[in-house]
Amino acid sequence: MGNYLSLISFLFCSLFTLSAQGAEQKLTTEPAESLKKISTAPESNNESAIILSEQQQNQCAQYCSEAKTNESYKQQVSDRQNPISSVGYELVIPEALPPRNRWSDFLPFLGKEAREAGYLLPLPFGISLVGLTQEQPFTVSEIGLEIDGQQSELINDFIDNSISAKNLKVSDTTYNLRFDAWILPFWNVYGLVGKTKGKAELELDVDLELPTLLLAAAGIGSGLNDKRCTSINLPFQGPAPGHCLVSAEGIPTTLNFHGTVLGYGTTIAGGYGDFFGMFDVNYTEADINIAIEKSKQTVYSTRLGWNGSIGAFQGQIWLGAMKQDIKQQLAVSTPGNKVAVLIDQHASSPWNYLIGAQWNITEEWAIIAETNLAFSDRQQFMMQLGYRF
């Protein structure tokens, strides 16, 4: 960008020179009083004097003042840039940066060329310990039944509105170990592994009469009539062939869960001077003990902010937005029988805003904190300790 300003300055001054030469040719027809001589070359050099009108002089003075102000501002930005940033950015006053001569300098690709062009780049590899705690409401998208360890479409189609789950809320705490690498100066990829634990709270209403003939068609239980109900620990209601009763009304239910998390993601990031921006997307799967299938989550986030130094602080401060696309299924056991209610759910409020900061303690070590200050249906707080090499 600095090179572009130099080119514009050169073109501007060239235009003034051409304008001055045109004014000299009109001296024979324009009153001499309307022109003001700026400088005259010695007659011995046989060079023409450059004469500008007063308006042209004012324009030139205004341009020179603006150019000086711009250079002063650029110097101020340069003085507060972050010299140990963990996000690559273009210096406002470009200068070729020397190679680091580290073993890890084979990444990022095109990193040498970027540094020679005046881009400051972070160390290419990183390992981080990340802690995240959050609480958010969920919306039930589908409900099914598992009876004696078996699921049946015949049974689930029969359920209709006989089962409801209300006030579903999930809170969890997750610890991840994350490894990342800058593949290109602006492109980072990472993988993570971790552990999660938490609880799901809801109110469950079940008032269902399952025909024994339907259970027989679905291959659930054994025997006829009341014996089929007895085989799956459900009460029988006659007359024959009768129904098996599943009832659990207004039961507040808390499900404690734990599991393993695996995932991967990618980040596009960069900046100019003391500002930066980034976009991140990651995908994780959690194998938790109360779910029939793995919980799947895709998270999109973007951040815009300041990247510089103030006194002893060197780092970034940002505002951002996040979307969590979560798909998971909970299995809620009803008391005293072999029936589990399967609840498919998704986040009620997938979007939330972010506010966060990173402190670059050294070029290698950094601490990150990020939250949404409780102004959202989702409450979350994240801290990260990272080491780059």
LOLOLUM-354948 format. One record per residue (C-alpha): x, y, z; residue in one letter; residue number from 1. Coordinates in pm, 1 decimal. Layout:
REM LOLOLUM-354948
X, Y, Z, A, NUM $
...
REM end
This chain:
REM LOLOLUM-354948
0.0, 0.0, 0.0, M, 1 $
293.7, 234.3, 70.3, G, 2 $
417.4, 176.7, -287.3, N, 3 $
77.6, 283.4, -421.3, Y, 4 $
96.6, 613.0, -228.7, L, 5 $
443.0, 684.8, -372.8, S, 6 $
314.4, 622.0, -725.9, L, 7 $
15.1, 854.8, -672.5, I, 8 $
248.7, 1125.8, -537.0, S, 9 $
472.0, 1098.9, -845.3, F, 10 $
175.6, 1125.6, -1084.8, L, 11 $
35.3, 1425.3, -896.5, F, 12 $
363.5, 1620.7, -913.5, C, 13 $
404.2, 1530.6, -1283.1, S, 14 $
61.3, 1681.8, -1355.2, L, 15 $
163.0, 2002.9, -1180.7, F, 16 $
481.9, 2023.7, -1390.3, T, 17 $
286.9, 1983.0, -1715.3, L, 18 $
36.2, 2245.3, -1600.0, S, 19 $
320.9, 2485.4, -1521.1, A, 20 $
472.5, 2442.3, -1867.0, Q, 21 $
132.8, 2519.4, -2025.0, G, 22 $
105.3, 2834.9, -1813.1, A, 23 $
446.7, 2951.1, -1937.9, E, 24 $
333.9, 2926.4, -2299.8, Q, 25 $
37.1, 3153.9, -2224.7, K, 26 $
245.1, 3436.0, -2074.6, L, 27 $
207.6, 3644.5, -2393.7, T, 28 $
-174.6, 3651.2, -2363.9, T, 29 $
-233.6, 3652.4, -1986.3, E, 30 $
-169.1, 3953.9, -1762.5, P, 31 $
162.8, 3924.1, -1585.0, A, 32 $
1.5, 4034.6, -1259.2, E, 33 $
-210.9, 3717.6, -1243.8, S, 34 $
96.1, 3493.7, -1220.9, L, 35 $
338.7, 3461.4, -940.8, K, 36 $
694.2, 3343.5, -996.9, K, 37 $
790.6, 3054.8, -770.8, I, 38 $
1151.7, 2999.7, -869.1, S, 39 $
1379.2, 3105.4, -1155.9, T, 40 $
1673.9, 2901.3, -1271.6, A, 41 $
1998.1, 3088.3, -1330.5, P, 42 $
2012.0, 3241.8, -1681.2, E, 43 $
2348.9, 3076.2, -1739.5, S, 44 $
2172.7, 2735.6, -1734.2, N, 45 $
1941.7, 2840.5, -2015.7, N, 46 $
1646.1, 2680.3, -1827.7, E, 47 $
1290.0, 2812.2, -1825.9, S, 48 $
1140.6, 2939.6, -1502.2, A, 49 $
858.9, 2729.2, -1347.6, I, 50 $
564.9, 2959.1, -1292.4, I, 51 $
243.3, 2849.9, -1114.6, L, 52 $
-78.4, 3038.4, -1065.2, S, 53 $
-179.4, 3121.6, -709.6, E, 54 $
-457.6, 2860.0, -726.3, Q, 55 $
-208.1, 2594.0, -830.1, Q, 56 $
22.3, 2696.6, -546.0, Q, 57 $
-263.2, 2656.8, -296.2, N, 58 $
-351.1, 2313.9, -435.4, Q, 59 $
9.3, 2201.9, -411.9, C, 60 $
38.0, 2330.4, -54.4, A, 61 $
-283.3, 2148.7, 42.2, Q, 62 $
-159.4, 1824.0, -113.6, Y, 63 $
178.1, 1849.8, 58.6, C, 64 $
3.6, 1912.2, 392.8, S, 65 $
-222.7, 1607.2, 345.7, E, 66 $
71.0, 1390.2, 244.0, A, 67 $
263.8, 1501.6, 553.9, K, 68 $
-38.6, 1428.4, 776.4, T, 69 $
-77.0, 1083.1, 618.1, N, 70 $
289.2, 1001.0, 673.4, E, 71 $
261.4, 1117.6, 1034.5, S, 72 $
-42.8, 891.4, 1091.1, Y, 73 $
132.9, 595.5, 932.9, K, 74 $
427.5, 648.8, 1165.1, Q, 75 $
193.3, 651.5, 1467.2, Q, 76 $
33.7, 323.7, 1351.5, V, 77 $
377.8, 174.2, 1290.3, S, 78 $
483.9, 265.5, 1644.1, D, 79 $
186.7, 77.4, 1797.9, R, 80 $
191.1, -232.3, 1576.1, Q, 81 $
224.3, -568.8, 1752.6, N, 82 $
577.2, -700.8, 1686.0, P, 83 $
496.7, -1050.1, 1821.1, I, 84 $
148.2, -1092.2, 1674.7, S, 85 $
-4.4, -1437.9, 1643.3, S, 86 $
-190.5, -1317.4, 1331.2, V, 87 $
0.2, -1225.0, 1016.4, G, 88 $
-40.2, -868.0, 888.9, Y, 89 $
105.8, -614.0, 644.0, E, 90 $
324.2, -340.8, 794.7, L, 91 $
200.9, 14.0, 722.7, V, 92 $
559.5, 113.7, 640.5, I, 93 $
676.1, -187.2, 436.6, P, 94 $
1022.1, -319.7, 500.8, E, 95 $
1180.1, -653.1, 420.5, A, 96 $
1193.5, -869.9, 732.4, L, 97 $
1490.2, -1104.4, 778.3, P, 98 $
1437.4, -1483.2, 794.7, P, 99 $
1413.7, -1635.3, 1141.1, R, 100 $
1643.1, -1929.8, 1060.7, N, 101 $
1436.5, -2172.3, 1269.8, R, 102 $
1386.6, -2540.1, 1189.8, W, 103 $
1012.7, -2474.3, 1152.5, S, 104 $
1053.2, -2207.5, 883.4, D, 105 $
957.6, -2446.7, 603.1, F, 106 $
602.8, -2334.3, 686.6, L, 107 $
407.6, -2142.5, 587.4, P, 108 $
452.0, -2187.5, 215.4, F, 109 $
532.5, -1847.6, 58.8, L, 110 $
630.9, -1726.1, 404.3, G, 111 $
978.5, -1609.9, 294.3, K, 112 $
829.4, -1408.8, 7.8, E, 113 $
566.9, -1256.2, 237.0, A, 114 $
826.3, -1142.4, 489.9, R, 115 $
1040.1, -990.0, 216.1, E, 116 $
732.4, -798.5, 96.7, A, 117 $
680.0, -647.5, 444.0, G, 118 $
442.2, -892.5, 614.8, Y, 119 $
496.2, -989.5, 978.3, L, 120 $
408.6, -1356.8, 1032.5, L, 121 $
357.9, -1562.9, 1351.2, P, 122 $
557.1, -1875.3, 1429.0, L, 123 $
414.9, -2156.1, 1212.2, P, 124 $
322.6, -2424.8, 1467.9, F, 125 $
116.1, -2405.2, 1783.2, G, 126 $
-13.2, -2624.3, 2063.7, I, 127 $
-285.8, -2501.6, 2299.4, S, 128 $
-486.7, -2608.1, 2602.5, L, 129 $
-845.0, -2481.3, 2565.4, V, 130 $
-1116.0, -2471.4, 2830.6, G, 131 $
-1477.0, -2391.3, 2736.3, L, 132 $
-1786.9, -2378.3, 2953.1, T, 133 $
-2132.8, -2296.6, 2819.2, Q, 134 $
-2502.3, -2323.1, 2896.0, E, 135 $
-2782.4, -2292.3, 2642.4, Q, 136 $
-3145.2, -2389.3, 2575.6, P, 137 $
-3231.6, -2652.4, 2315.8, F, 138 $
-3536.2, -2712.0, 2098.7, T, 139 $
-3672.5, -3064.9, 2053.3, V, 140 $
-3699.7, -3154.7, 1684.1, S, 141 $
-3811.2, -3519.1, 1710.0, E, 142 $
-3902.7, -3775.2, 1975.5, I, 143 $
-3883.7, -4152.1, 1952.4, G, 144 $
-3886.4, -4459.9, 2174.5, L, 145 $
-3639.4, -4735.0, 2242.9, E, 146 $
-3803.5, -5037.5, 2410.3, I, 147 $
-3595.2, -5321.4, 2547.5, D, 148 $
-3297.6, -5191.5, 2346.4, G, 149 $
-3491.7, -5185.5, 2017.9, Q, 150 $
-3621.9, -4904.0, 1799.9, Q, 151 $
-3910.2, -4934.5, 1557.4, S, 152 $
-4057.4, -4695.4, 1300.1, E, 153 $
-4397.4, -4852.9, 1366.0, L, 154 $
-4377.7, -4747.1, 1730.3, I, 155 $
-4238.5, -4398.4, 1656.7, N, 156 $
-4512.3, -4330.2, 1399.2, D, 157 $
-4772.1, -4424.8, 1661.4, F, 158 $
-4638.5, -4187.2, 1928.8, I, 159 $
-4788.9, -3868.3, 1781.1, D, 160 $
-4818.3, -3609.5, 2065.0, N, 161 $
-4822.0, -3858.1, 2350.2, S, 162 $
-4468.8, -3760.3, 2457.2, I, 163 $
-4332.8, -3410.6, 2514.0, S, 164 $
-4004.1, -3274.9, 2645.7, A, 165 $
-4007.0, -2918.3, 2779.7, K, 166 $
-3757.6, -2665.1, 2916.0, N, 167 $
-3459.6, -2851.2, 2777.2, L, 168 $
-3129.8, -2691.4, 2881.5, K, 169 $
-2776.1, -2826.2, 2843.8, V, 170 $
-2465.4, -2707.3, 3026.7, S, 171 $
-2120.2, -2853.7, 2969.9, D, 172 $
-1750.1, -2798.8, 3027.6, T, 173 $
-1497.4, -2915.1, 2769.8, T, 174 $
-1116.8, -2930.5, 2777.5, Y, 175 $
-935.2, -2967.1, 2444.9, N, 176 $
-576.2, -3011.2, 2338.4, L, 177 $
-532.6, -2837.9, 2003.1, R, 178 $
-248.1, -2853.8, 1749.1, F, 179 $
-234.7, -2606.1, 1459.9, D, 180 $
-10.6, -2498.8, 1170.1, A, 181 $
-1.3, -2206.8, 925.7, W, 182 $
-0.7, -2365.9, 580.6, I, 183 $
-2.9, -2029.3, 399.7, L, 184 $
58.8, -1685.1, 550.8, P, 185 $
-317.8, -1634.6, 582.3, F, 186 $
-442.0, -1996.7, 619.0, W, 187 $
-428.3, -2209.2, 935.9, N, 188 $
-550.9, -2565.9, 994.4, V, 189 $
-586.4, -2750.0, 1325.0, Y, 190 $
-701.1, -3066.5, 1496.2, G, 191 $
-820.5, -3120.3, 1852.5, L, 192 $
-896.2, -3391.7, 2104.3, V, 193 $
-1058.3, -3351.2, 2443.3, G, 194 $
-1299.9, -3448.7, 2716.6, K, 195 $
-1643.7, -3311.6, 2794.5, T, 196 $
-1884.9, -3344.7, 3084.4, K, 197 $
-2209.0, -3177.6, 3175.3, G, 198 $
-2579.8, -3221.2, 3232.3, K, 199 $
-2906.2, -3197.0, 3042.0, A, 200 $
-3216.8, -3079.8, 3228.0, E, 201 $
-3575.4, -3116.2, 3105.0, L, 202 $
-3934.9, -3191.3, 3202.5, E, 203 $
-4069.6, -3511.8, 3049.3, L, 204 $
-4437.4, -3591.7, 2989.7, D, 205 $
-4530.1, -3940.7, 2866.6, V, 206 $
-4886.6, -4072.7, 2844.4, D, 207 $
-4886.3, -4358.1, 2593.9, L, 208 $
-5091.0, -4673.3, 2539.5, E, 209 $
-4903.0, -4919.1, 2318.1, L, 210 $
-5119.6, -5196.0, 2165.6, P, 211 $
-4970.9, -5537.0, 2229.3, T, 212 $
-5040.4, -5629.0, 1866.5, L, 213 $
-4826.5, -5330.2, 1755.6, L, 214 $
-4543.7, -5441.8, 1982.7, L, 215 $
-4569.6, -5791.9, 1837.8, A, 216 $
-4553.7, -5652.9, 1481.5, A, 217 $
-4243.0, -5454.9, 1577.3, A, 218 $
-4081.7, -5764.1, 1732.3, G, 219 $
-4061.8, -5605.1, 2078.9, I, 220 $
-4119.1, -5820.3, 2387.1, G, 221 $
-4252.0, -6175.7, 2396.1, S, 222 $
-4573.5, -6361.8, 2472.6, G, 223 $
-4935.1, -6263.2, 2423.0, L, 224 $
-5140.2, -5988.3, 2573.2, N, 225 $
-5037.5, -5915.5, 2935.7, D, 226 $
-4729.4, -6140.6, 2909.6, K, 227 $
-4585.0, -5917.9, 2636.8, R, 228 $
-4620.6, -5614.3, 2865.2, C, 229 $
-4467.8, -5802.6, 3156.2, T, 230 $
-4163.2, -5900.6, 2943.9, S, 231 $
-4069.8, -5532.1, 2905.4, I, 232 $
-4170.9, -5423.9, 3258.9, N, 233 $
-4482.0, -5230.8, 3151.8, L, 234 $
-4828.6, -5247.3, 3313.0, P, 235 $
-5108.8, -5410.6, 3109.7, F, 236 $
-5453.8, -5267.6, 3042.9, Q, 237 $
-5727.7, -5498.0, 2908.3, G, 238 $
-5937.9, -5636.0, 2765.1, P, 239 $
-5729.6, -5865.0, 2545.2, A, 240 $
-5532.1, -5813.5, 2334.9, P, 241 $
-5493.0, -5496.7, 2544.1, G, 242 $
-5230.4, -5221.7, 2576.5, H, 243 $
-4900.1, -5169.9, 2752.0, C, 244 $
-4897.4, -4842.3, 2944.8, L, 245 $
-4604.3, -4595.3, 2944.7, V, 246 $
-4660.9, -4304.4, 3180.7, S, 247 $
-4432.6, -4035.8, 3322.8, A, 248 $
-4599.5, -3698.7, 3366.7, E, 249 $
-4417.7, -3376.9, 3461.0, G, 250 $
-4105.7, -3555.6, 3576.1, I, 251 $
-3809.6, -3316.8, 3612.1, P, 252 $
-3515.4, -3505.6, 3469.3, T, 253 $
-3143.9, -3436.7, 3499.4, T, 254 $
-2905.2, -3637.1, 3284.9, L, 255 $
-2536.8, -3624.7, 3370.6, N, 256 $
-2309.0, -3706.5, 3080.7, F, 257 $
-1942.9, -3733.9, 2987.9, H, 258 $
-1753.0, -3826.3, 2674.3, G, 259 $
-1463.2, -3781.0, 2434.0, T, 260 $
-1435.3, -3504.4, 2174.6, V, 261 $
-1254.1, -3520.0, 1839.5, L, 262 $
-1249.5, -3246.2, 1575.8, G, 263 $
-1071.8, -3035.4, 1318.4, Y, 264 $
-1101.1, -2686.5, 1172.1, G, 265 $
-950.5, -2411.5, 960.4, T, 266 $
-895.5, -2036.0, 994.2, T, 267 $
-847.5, -1755.7, 740.6, I, 268 $
-682.6, -1451.8, 904.4, A, 269 $
-483.0, -1140.3, 823.1, G, 270 $
-452.2, -770.6, 886.5, G, 271 $
-302.6, -434.3, 797.7, Y, 272 $
-125.2, -214.4, 1047.9, G, 273 $
-300.6, -240.5, 1383.7, D, 274 $
-626.3, -398.4, 1259.7, F, 275 $
-707.6, -759.9, 1177.6, F, 276 $
-989.8, -994.4, 1081.5, G, 277 $
-1045.6, -1369.8, 1077.3, M, 278 $
-1300.0, -1636.5, 985.1, F, 279 $
-1301.2, -1982.3, 1145.7, D, 280 $
-1501.8, -2300.1, 1094.0, V, 281 $
-1461.2, -2627.5, 1285.1, N, 282 $
-1633.9, -2963.1, 1312.4, Y, 283 $
-1639.3, -3183.6, 1623.4, T, 284 $
-1795.4, -3510.5, 1731.1, E, 285 $
-1859.5, -3602.0, 2093.7, A, 286 $
-1913.4, -3963.0, 2199.8, D, 287 $
-2119.1, -3917.2, 2518.5, I, 288 $
-2259.5, -4187.5, 2742.3, N, 289 $
-2629.4, -4081.8, 2733.4, I, 290 $
-2656.7, -4060.3, 2353.8, A, 291 $
-2735.2, -4336.5, 2107.2, I, 292 $
-2533.2, -4160.8, 1835.5, E, 293 $
-2238.3, -3922.3, 1849.7, K, 294 $
-2319.4, -3556.2, 1903.1, S, 295 $
-2213.7, -3356.3, 1594.6, K, 296 $
-2134.1, -2987.1, 1599.1, Q, 297 $
-2024.8, -2737.7, 1332.0, T, 298 $
-1921.3, -2392.8, 1455.1, V, 299 $
-1876.7, -2083.8, 1237.5, Y, 300 $
-1722.1, -1766.5, 1380.2, S, 301 $
-1578.9, -1437.0, 1263.2, T, 302 $
-1378.4, -1170.8, 1449.3, R, 303 $
-1270.9, -813.4, 1370.1, L, 304 $
-1051.7, -606.3, 1596.4, G, 305 $
-738.4, -421.0, 1695.7, W, 306 $
-392.5, -578.5, 1691.5, N, 307 $
-121.7, -367.1, 1852.7, G, 308 $
71.0, -270.1, 2163.0, S, 309 $
-6.9, -34.1, 2451.0, I, 310 $
260.1, -12.4, 2715.6, G, 311 $
338.8, -364.7, 2835.8, A, 312 $
34.2, -511.9, 2656.7, F, 313 $
89.0, -661.7, 2313.6, Q, 314 $
-204.8, -849.1, 2162.4, G, 315 $
-549.2, -832.9, 2008.8, Q, 316 $
-893.6, -710.1, 2120.3, I, 317 $
-1196.8, -801.8, 1911.9, W, 318 $
-1570.2, -826.2, 1860.1, L, 319 $
-1719.3, -1117.0, 1671.0, G, 320 $
-2012.6, -1345.2, 1601.1, A, 321 $
-2057.5, -1723.2, 1633.0, M, 322 $
-2306.0, -1977.2, 1499.6, K, 323 $
-2329.3, -2326.5, 1651.4, Q, 324 $
-2500.6, -2591.8, 1440.4, D, 325 $
-2549.3, -2875.6, 1691.1, I, 326 $
-2716.7, -3208.7, 1625.6, K, 327 $
-2745.6, -3454.9, 1910.8, Q, 328 $
-2980.2, -3715.2, 2054.9, Q, 329 $
-3042.1, -3786.3, 2422.0, L, 330 $
-3174.9, -4111.6, 2563.1, A, 331 $
-3397.0, -4054.5, 2869.5, V, 332 $
-3495.3, -4368.9, 3061.3, S, 333 $
-3841.8, -4379.3, 3211.1, T, 334 $
-3850.7, -4512.4, 3569.3, P, 335 $
-3921.9, -4877.8, 3641.8, G, 336 $
-3926.5, -5021.2, 3287.8, N, 337 $
-3721.9, -5092.6, 2976.5, K, 338 $
-3835.5, -4784.2, 2783.7, V, 339 $
-3608.0, -4494.4, 2686.0, A, 340 $
-3730.4, -4171.4, 2524.8, V, 341 $
-3502.8, -4060.6, 2239.8, L, 342 $
-3489.5, -3681.8, 2200.9, I, 343 $
-3338.8, -3524.2, 1886.8, D, 344 $
-3247.7, -3163.3, 1960.4, Q, 345 $
-3080.7, -2853.3, 1821.6, H, 346 $
-2970.5, -2522.1, 1973.0, A, 347 $
-3260.1, -2280.7, 2023.1, S, 348 $
-3039.1, -1975.3, 1960.0, S, 349 $
-2759.0, -2078.5, 1725.1, P, 350 $
-2615.8, -1723.0, 1698.9, W, 351 $
-2436.6, -1518.7, 1963.3, N, 352 $
-2191.1, -1231.5, 1966.7, Y, 353 $
-1834.8, -1251.9, 2103.0, L, 354 $
-1596.5, -1019.3, 2282.0, I, 355 $
-1243.1, -1131.2, 2349.8, G, 356 $
-875.6, -1049.6, 2387.2, A, 357 $
-538.0, -1215.9, 2344.8, Q, 358 $
-223.0, -1123.0, 2531.9, W, 359 $
99.2, -1211.1, 2348.4, N, 360 $
325.8, -1256.7, 2649.2, I, 361 $
617.6, -1342.7, 2421.1, T, 362 $
644.9, -1447.7, 2059.4, E, 363 $
591.2, -1806.2, 2179.9, E, 364 $
339.0, -1776.3, 2466.0, W, 365 $
-10.9, -1626.0, 2458.9, A, 366 $
-331.5, -1624.6, 2667.2, I, 367 $
-681.0, -1585.5, 2518.0, I, 368 $
-1010.6, -1507.7, 2694.2, A, 369 $
-1347.9, -1482.5, 2517.8, E, 370 $
-1710.9, -1453.2, 2631.5, T, 371 $
-2046.3, -1295.5, 2545.9, N, 372 $
-2104.4, -1121.4, 2881.3, L, 373 $
-2439.5, -1294.8, 2939.5, A, 374 $
-2627.8, -1087.8, 2677.3, F, 375 $
-2744.8, -1397.5, 2492.4, S, 376 $
-2950.3, -1713.3, 2540.5, D, 377 $
-2619.9, -1899.1, 2522.7, R, 378 $
-2380.1, -1822.5, 2808.8, Q, 379 $
-2020.5, -1916.6, 2736.8, Q, 380 $
-1665.9, -1846.5, 2849.8, F, 381 $
-1343.6, -1970.6, 2693.8, M, 382 $
-979.9, -1951.1, 2798.8, M, 383 $
-679.5, -2074.5, 2605.7, Q, 384 $
-309.6, -2102.9, 2683.7, L, 385 $
-101.2, -2139.3, 2368.2, G, 386 $
261.2, -2201.1, 2276.8, Y, 387 $
400.1, -2136.8, 1925.3, R, 388 $
720.3, -2273.5, 1778.7, F, 389 $
REM end
